[in-house]
Every structure is written in structure tokens, then in C-alpha cells.
């Protein structure tokens, strides 16, 4: 009777390890895609800031011209 216990325990431990490994890989994949999304947003943000500065300079220049 009790000689089956360690084998059963080993099996469930191995099962748990596999499940943890799968979940970890899933989390890694999610992390990777979130990181890509984050990088994309960061580059879009700096692009927007660049445009904003450009438009600001243009409107400032126009303002100066208008008041001459």
C-alpha cells in the first residue's frame, strides 16, 4: 500500500514542474509582447514630440512674420 506513495508523489511533482514551466513560458511570451508594445509606444511618443516641436517652431516663426 504505502510503497506506491513516493511514486505517486514523484509523478505529481513532475506534473507540477511541467505546469509551472508552461506557465512561465506563457508569461515570458506575454512579457515579450508587452515589451515590444511598450517600445513601439515609446518611439511613437518621441515621434509625436518631434512633430510638436516642429509645428511649434513653424507657428512661432509665422507669428514673428505677422507682427513685422
N, C-alpha and C positions, 0 to 999 in steps of 0.2 A: 504493500500500500504506500508507505512513505517513501519508497525508493523512487517513485515517479515524480515526486515533488521537485527536486532540483532540475530535472529535465524540463518540466513544465515551466519553472521559473526562468530557466535559461531561454526558453522559447519566447516567453512574453517580454523578457528584457531585450532580446534581439529584435522582436517586433517593435517595441517602443523606440529603440535606436533607429530603426528604419523610418518610422513615422516622424521622429524628430529631424532626421536627415532630410526627408522630403519637405517638411515644413520650413526648415532652414533654407533649402534651395529656393522654395517659393518666395520666402521673404527676401532673399538675395536678389531674385529676379524683379520683385516689386521695387526694392530699393534702387536697383539699377535704372528701371524705367522712370522712377520719380526723380532720380538724379539727372537723367537726360532731359526730362521736362523742365527741371529747375534751371539747368544750364541754358536751355532754349529761351526760357523766360528772361533770364539774366541778360542774354545777348540782345533780345528784343528790347529790353528796358534801356540798355545803353544806346541802341539804335534810335529809340524814341527821344532820348535826351539829346543826342547829336542833332536830330531834326529840330527839336525845340530851340536849341542854341542858334542853329542856322536861321530859323524863322524869326527869332528874337532879334538877331543882328540885322536881318533884312528890314524888319519893321522899324527898328531904331534908325537905320540909315535913311529910310523913307521919311520918317519923322523929321530928321535933320534937314533933308532936302526941302520938305514942305515949308519949314519955318525960315528958310533963307530969304 
